[in-house]
Amino acid sequence: MATPGQGSGTGSQPNRLETGGLVDRSRIVRFTFDGKTYTGHPGDTLASALIANGVSLTGRSFKYHRPRGILSAGSEEPNALVELREGARREPNTRATVAEVFDGLVARSQNRWPSLDFDVMAVNSLLSPIFVAGFYYKTFMWPSALWEKLYEPAIRRAAGLGRASDEADPDTYDKATAFADVLVIGGGTAGLAAALAAARTNARVILVDENATLGGRGVDDGADINGNPAHEWVRTVEAELSSAPNVRILRRTTAFGTYDGGTYGAVERVSDHLAVAAQGVPRQRLWRIVAKETVLASGATERPVVFGGNDRPGVMLAGAVRTYINRFGVLPGRRAVVFTNNDYGASTVAALKRAGAEVVALVDSRAQISDEVKRIASEAGARLLLGAVVTGTLGKKRVTGVTIHTRTGEEERLDCDLVAMSGGWNPNIQLTTHLGSKPTWNDKLLCFLPGTLPHGMSLAGAVAGDFTLGKTLVGGTSAGSAAVTAAGYAAVSVPVPKAADESDAVAPLWRVKSPNGKAFVDQQNDVTESDIELAEREGFRAVEHLKRYTTLGMATDQGRTANVNALAIMAEITGRTIPQTGITVARPPYTPVSLGTLAGHHREKHFKPTRLPPSYRWAKENGCVFVETGLWLRPSYFPRPGEKDWLETVKREVTTVRNAVGICDVSTLGKVDLQGADTAAFLDRIYMNGLKTLPIGKCRYGGMLREDGILMDDGTVARLGENHYFITTTTANAVKVVQHMEYCAQWLWPELDVQIVSATEQWAQYAVAGPKSRELLQKIVDPAFDITDAGFPYLGVGEITVCGGIKARLFRLSFSGERAYEIGVPARYGDALMRRLAEAGKEFGACAYGTEALGVMRIEKGHISGPELNGTTTPRDVGLGGMVSTKKDFIGHVLGKRPGLVDPERPALIGFRPLDRSQRLRSGAHFLKRDAQATAENDEGYMTSVAYSPSNGHWVGLGLLKRGPERIGEIVRAYDPVRGGDTLVEVVSPVFVDPEGVRVRG
Amino acid sequence: MANQTLLATSAFLHWKPVKALNFTVEPRETLTMASFAAAKGKKDALAAAIRAAYGADLPKGSGRVEGNGIAFVWAGPDQWLAIAERKDGRDLESELKAALSGIASVVDQSDGRVVVRISGSDARAILAKGIPVDLDARAFKPGNVAITHASHIGVILWQIDDKPTYEVALFRSYVDSFAHWLLDSAAEYGV
């Protein structure tokens, strides 16, 4: 017989058994809980180590601040939630039942002040008659304005759980994808048998198990397999699987979600059992596992019984009691009462007796039980109370006794320090329901079993309702063989391990009526059986309403120990069956997944990839300030010493372009190469303006519409040869335009001969803009090429060479309104060309300019950009109505003629300047008639883009105004309630610089 | 000064050498690349021309073949990426334009894409951290090609040999982000 304590060499752990369990007694680990140091052994969870040390109070409850202890031994734990670690690694709401102890672990209880032992907020418990379900909804309704500012913060302070760290997470997280012929979820006896059967065929097998050690309840129950203790069989199977190259075992890994196409999400806690992750090793890894076939062997979770004071520390699930004894070698109590409605009560009695505890009584709600159970109780010296129930618990921070309602209606008190309860088992069916399948109720087993399974999934063990050890081994072996056959491998015959089938008889007991004290259904969210009665009285009878009204099942444990009891109680109250009452939908994740794991590598500036343009390095060396545009990091402006703010810099850059020459990296614009005999016809159907007449060696501005007639993108089309075109798109739409074109070529007009290739990254392309741009270019363009105005006029394009034979493309295009060019070279020369242009430009007073100056100059010229190309505007809205061809069909042509899109009342693009020239303008401001009330009915459009115009010496704006082009000269209000602006503006031409367009032609 | 030639800049300027026991990363710096696509109705003519000029059968679906120093990598419906060492002035754009005149369009990609060679027995586990493709020896073999993504970066991936050695082609501007992901992922393997 194992006895606790004495002479075990672990004297400071009074409840550690001398033998048994899988912990390594030869080694000691030290950890602290609420500042006090304790010892444990490798293999312990925090919960088992606390039990070993006689600590039974682990936290205070969410709402009533009641003392709480350890209920379970697994991931379903609702009570023993603790803060682990310190500083930046502090993590709240961690289940002590799954956290492994390690040397130096620091753990704290939660939700108590000033201490766990004396908690001021426990006063809530006295007020419990008013803290019923829906209390917050009913009490803090008025005035609604106070909700955010006062009620919610106050409630959160009182009711919160743990505290997250305020510091940046120092750990790393990882993501990976794995593929399997057969995925086995759960490493209990059923899962191991399935994995073994599948692995022997040489199929690729992945076995995931959420615990540190395999074996599941086979180990927890201390049963025998093939005549030896189950853990020996587990070790043999594990050894075979570990050495098989076709098998991957993922321990400490929880499969948390089922997704389409045989895909599963899983979290591997790679380093959570270590003080600090090893160099380069992530803390946790998110697995995306794609499996041809999946054997779900996820086991079952035991149900608590709902009776008075069933939340008191020392009240524990009966299966957990067996786990602590058999897996961890600790004894959760010395004087136990076992309270049950099923035959597993007997194995708990036996386990307790074996471990040296006194079993005071076996309280069984059933009037009739088997002789075998009677024999076990008798051997253990336990009183057998049949047809009896526990109505309440005695004690404060630890149970000291129970009150019993006997079969004959008498009340009786029994002294004890442990209540092991079992209300039966719920198969862990969650992963079967994530794709929408409804579970089905089984009246004999008293549980929900999986309904229609997701494609490729099969079941083994307790999740299938096979609760007994013998059945898990038979079912596991056959499920493994069937799955591997379905995955295309010839099954190998595997002998089924032999084990006895214990009795799993059970009779309904959902709650004890007239409980002595509060009877909890959901312990994490403090929902009692009387809350369910209240919800029923107030009409929240549907399970989804019950859930939301009482918050039952909505805590981090997802109500795994609560949901079935709750709906069974609701069924009982409403006189319906459990299937009629229904079950709430379980969604991923099965257990909580930290956000860091979901983010993985994609955090902070690596949230998304960054694209660097060819001049990036030069720009950085020259003090550039960058701006993120999509994934690109583009030069925004180039401050120089002495410039006091960005505006001064941008003014200088604009003035330089307008008076001398500037250089801007425009490589990020999308570039697409189109070739083929029908390219001209293809482009003519894509663009709204005519392109058939575009001669070789020329560019043209073009716009394209969506099918619905709304502007999609604009850019330039250059014709390089008879059947060779090169187009540009906006930076933002580069990918979308190529996608659109490929769709059109492959699906709409497969008869056309056109080949589309993205060439965005092949070319480093710089705008060289300003009156001296040609002079600067002449410094680098090889002399064989004529770039005089006669030889290379506005809108010309040519394939040339620069700097002694480097191939290049030159376009005479302007976005600034000045004489301007775009020069492209293969990207590897981009950095060198930028340096050369900057150097050669010195004698012309050149400067580099960024997107800010680019934006100012395009607004000064009335050119549209992102704010106007915003997915709601038509060509006419933005002043491009004249470009739209009436002589051809093209995408968007027909739907663009819908009455709503050609309504003359639609806001249309026009320019604005402040009446008081010293005032600044704000984009987003809404236009109102000068004397109109600021109401939505009077809204006449809004300002899309504004800039301080160095050329005009005041702010200018572009905006969409109802009948805008007809209203030049009118004064309207630009009303901006968000930023408190209300400015009178004058409607003017949208072209603020060089309205005749002389400069661009030189 | 002005007409001195321009010096090429490596796309891998910020890369550090990667050395680990079972993992190597080698940027391929000196490649000439061109994508080519069959003209309407010229698929067979294109295949014949490539066979005649290079002794290679263009893969009709996902795949990679070699011929006369050129690797032909499937890059989409009726599209391929041709890759060769840029030595002795070899330039695939002009070479293929001459060889495929009238039957395919050819576009220079020597600068648009970069190629990284990744090799070693840890390569599969490392690539699995960002590439959602089954690279197990049973599922993906030398000569196989996948158009996929690596940690949100679009890539073309192919296998060279059984070590295993892979090559990944990606757009030039993503090189630093790709390196960051790759080194992060390899940290667990001693990089």
Interface residues (C-beta under 8 A of the other chain):
Chain A: T172 D174 K175 A176 T177 A178 F179 R204 Q279 G280 V281 P282 R288 V290 H601 H602 H606 K608 P609 T610 R611 L612 P613 R617 W632 D673 Q675 G676 A677 D678 H724 Q746 E751 L752 D753 V754 Q755 I756 V757 S758 A759 T760 E761 Q762 W763 A764 K779 I780 D782 V802 C803 G804 G805 I806 V825 P826 A827 R828 Y829 G830 D831 A832 L833 R836 E839 A840
Chain B: M1 A2 N3 Q4 T5 L6 L7 A8 T9 S10 A11 L13 S35 A37 A38 A39 K40 G41 P77 Q79 A104 S105 V107 D108 Q109 S110 D111 G112 R113 A125 A128 K129 G130 I131 P132 V133 D134 D136 R138 A139 S151 H152 I153 F171 R172 S173 Y174 V175 D176 S177 F178 H180 W181 D184 S185 A187 E188 Y189 G190 V191
